[in-house]
Amino acid sequence: MTYAQNPFDREPVFSSRIEDLDPALILNVMRRGIELRRFALADVPELTFEALRAGSEEALLHYLERYGGAVWFTEGSAPPRLVPTVAGVLAFTQVPDRWIQSSGVDIATYGANPRLLPGGDVAVPPPTKARVEPVRGPIFRVIDRTVEILQDACSMSVLEGARVVTHSEMPLNVLRELTTNGVVHRDLRLFGAQVRIQIFPGSIEWISPGRLPPEQFPDDVPITIGLLLKAQYARNPALAVFLFHGGYIEKFGFGLDDVVASLTALGRDAPMFHNDTHSFRVQVARAKLQTEQRPPRTKQAVREKQILILFGETEIWTPSAIERRLKIPRTTLQKDLWRLEELGVLTAEGATNNRIYRLSDSATVSADKTGNDASER
């Protein structure tokens, strides 16, 4: 039996077994697909509502075989056996990098932007200047965790009155769509190369191993949004099906139309694309969160804002807990807490050694009240 004509994500992973797949992951995607009407019971031979409800092993195997998560293989006189495919391993095993080392995403956060070198080349700060976080696991978990990290990097908490409000500079659907595209459209034949995401102060870049197919994207044709939208494709169709059933993509292809529409609605530039022999890269410029012009903040004002932001996480804080979290000396912290109590922003309860603080129910202080008062001193 030969698999030469198969997309690579349908190739069998002979070192893995059906028992390595997590039935709960498969069942969750199947049920989600039915719920979203992404596939019908009639699409899978012998699949019934009763079998789906019971989570029968036979129903799961029929689903995997139908959509390319496993294939039958016969070797010599041995009986045929069902073998997980690359897509099956990436989607439905808890530790896919045990078999596919290039699975997952590596996220690098830099404190400085890339430098433009003579000749037009770009120099990225060295890895030692970045905070790198590897994200591993089933592809669904990889996408969810990666988007969480990106969303956190693109968000800022500010104090509005007595409330801590989080503002984001990047639409969530843009982060999710480009992350999903990065993992589903990468060239899985390039072993040892993870999808990389680089977070710079001025931009975010998604880097997928492997260039776009030259038959659809010739070297002499510039990569434009129009071309990408016209030539949408799925390099790994089985993996795309599982993500479609799971509700991670709305349709096959890049989904760049949704990304472009969301950025355009915010008056933002469209993504930039680069395609070479090693990778396909998508870069989106970041937008600085707009804030009102404020007087220069003293160190005291900065500390007070940091203290108040903590109350957006937990309702009650003790001085010792704040000291451990913010590394503020005890005597300095005590002065800050007294001042916030005088302003009516915080209320205190208990004796000195067991005192707790919480936001005042009647607090109406603006986001800048502490900073303005402190700067006038």
Secondary structure, DSSP 8 states (H G I E B T S, - for coil): ---TTS-GGGSB-TT--GGGS-HHHHHHHHHHHHHTTSS-GGGSTT--HHHHHHT-HHHHHHHHHHHTSEEEE--TTS--EEEEBHHHHHHH-S-GGGT-TT-SEEEEEESS--EE-TTS-EE---GGGEEEEEE-SSHHHHHHHHHHHHHHHTEEEEEETTEEEEEESS-HHHHHHHHHHHHHSS-TTSTT--EEEEE-SSEEEEEEES---TTTS-TTS---HHHHHHT---SSHHHHHHHHHTTS-SSSS--HHHHHHHHHHTT----EEEE-SSEEEEEEE-------------HHHHHHHHHHHHTTT-S-B-HHHHHHHH---HHHHHHHHHHHHHTTSEEEES-GGG-EEEE-TT----TTHHHHHHHT-
